[in-house]
Structure formats: C-alpha cells, structure tokens
Amino acid sequence: MNIPVVIMCGGQGTRMGNTLTKKELVDIGGRPLLWHVMRIFSAYGHNRFILALGHQGDQVRRYFLEYEAMSRDVTLHLADGDNGNGRPHLTFQGDYEHPPWEVTLVDTGLETGRGARLVRLADYLAHGRFFVAYGEAVADIDLAALLAFHEGHGALATVTGIQRHSQYGLIAADGDGRVTHFQEKPLLPYWVNGGFMLFETAVLDLLRQNYRDDLFETDIMPLLMAQGQLHLYRHHGYWQSMKTLQDYITLKEAWQANQPWRVW
C-alpha cells in the first residue's frame, strides 16, 4: 500500500541559527536529513512524497531537480555529434539506492502554518489516507505497526508519541534540605508529539472548516480529540529531531556510531 506522505519542510528553522543551508537539507552521513526521512517511509513501501515548501523552498527544489546527477555515477557525453543534436547528454550508471520515488514540490507560502499548508495540499490528497511527517525528525519507527494500529482503532487520526529524557538531573530533598533522591536526566513520564502522523482525508474537511492558520496542533488536534477521533501510537525506540545545532551534532554522531534510525 503506497500511502502518500506529506513532509513539512517550510519552516524557517530559527533555532538552528543563521545557517545558509535549509535545515532539512543539512548533511547527515552524506545525505540531507530530509532524504533520511524519506528513506524511512520508502522502506515500508510508501514512495509518493508531497513536500510542503516555504522558507528557502528553492533549495529543496534545486536538490531534487539535480538529484540524479548528484547522487549517482554519471557519464557525460560532450561534443558528441552522433546523438542527433550535438548537445551534451548524460548516462547514469549503477543501481538506484531505493525504489522509484514520486516527489511533488508544492509552494505553500513563507509564513503559512501547518494547518494551512495541509489545506493547500488538499488537491494532492483527494482519496484515502495520508501520512504527515516533519522533515527534521527521524526514528526507527515500525510504520507497518503504525498503520495496523490506525486501521484497528478506526478513527480519523493517529499521532506518534515519544518519551524524552529530562535535560537536567532530578533532585528530591526533605524539609531540612537533605537530598533524598537524585537521578540524572530521567525518562519523563509524559508523551510528546513525535510526528509520523496518519490521517484519513476527512480531516481535510475539518481543517477547512475550523483551522486558524498557524494553530494546527492547538486547534485541530484538540478538536479531533474532543470528537474521539485522535489516537496515540506509542513509539518506544529511537527518535531524534533537529531543531538546534546541538541536535545536529547528536544526529551526526549517532549516524557515525550505529545509524540507529536506519530501517532500510
């Protein structure tokens, strides 16, 4: 089942600092982080991608327009009069790294919120269901299990939840200030939105009727919850997003160490 995958990659990535490269295109192990996200979905047979572009969308367009020449061995035929027109042409060598991809690039606006971006993609999501992912987050998620969970509950929406470790050590003390418990960076007990969402297309109607431009998570998610149409898929494995330069270092070192989100 080749379910379309919407990837949000239109934000400014301000917490990364003043970088010239768009956040989703930052190199991890020789490939942009966005490519890693796509490979996760492709490993489970989902090869139709719809990219919601905005800030620095020209960089994303250029990457995919040059994708073949920049990612495969290539032979250039120069001054070759035998090809019929005398123009340079290319021959690509070797096998592809992944199944054929269909990549649709859609300009959804510079300052547009996620809800409005989805509405602008509605023409590409007319039938069935669709994934929504963030172009900055990777995980060793079992998408087949996520799909089975979604089909099992029968509601309109599933969001993947992940648990994070505290950035700080946890300290407890008695009334005199004597420390009675200390735990360094414990796993926090609550679940947070890790992306990797799965929606039925009926959600698009709710978006059109109820969304306020930039409040997808705080408007539509609570509405789906109130209607009993939102379920949580708990992911217990690896997950990491890249919002800061420290996150970039974490991802780079993780890939060099053991490639923890590689499911392909």
URDA-V54479 format. One line per field, one symbol per residue. ss: DSSP state (H for helix, E for strand, C for the rest). psi: psi as a letter, one per 20 degrees, with the letter a starting at -180 (. if undefined). burial: b if it has 16 or more other ideal C-beta (glycine too) atoms within 10 Angstrom, else e. A space follows every 10 residues. Layout:
ss: ???
psi: ???
burial: ???
This chain:
ss: CCCEEEEEEC CCCHHHCCCC CCHHHCEECC EEHHHHHHHH HHCCCCCEEE EEECCCHHHH HHHHHCHHHH HCEEEEECCC HHHCCCCCEE EEECCCCCCC CEEEEEECCC CCCHHHHHHH CHHHCCCCEE EEEECCEEEC CCHHHHHHHH HHHCCCEEEE EECCECCCCE EEECCCCCEE EEECCCECCC CEECCCEEEE CHHHHHHHHH CCCCCHHHHH HHHHHHCCCE EEEECCCCEE ECCCHHHHHH HHHHHHHCCC CCCC
psi: onpqoppoli rhlhiiamqh pqgijppoki qqhgggghhg ghhjjojopo poqdpkhhhg ghghhjgghi iqqpppoqln iijhijqqrq pqqrqqirrp qoopopojqg jprhghgghi jhhilhqcrq qprpjjpqql qnhghggggg hhhjrhqpqp qqqqqqirqp pqqahjjppi pppomqpqir qrojblqpqq ihhhghghhi qpgjlghifg ghggghjkjp qpoopibqpp rnhrhhhggg gghgghgjli joj.
burial: eebbbbbbbb bebeebeeee ebbbbbebee ebbbbbbbbb bbbbebbbbb bbbbbbbebb eebbeeeeee eeeeeeeeee eeeeeeeeee eeeeeeeeee bebebbebbe ebbbbbbbbe beeebeeebb bbbbbbbbbe bebeebbebb eeeeebbbbb bbeeeeeeee eeeeeeeeee eeeeeeeeee beebbbbbbb eebbebbeee beeebbeebb bebbeeeebb bebebeebbb bbbeeebbee bbebbeeeeb bebe
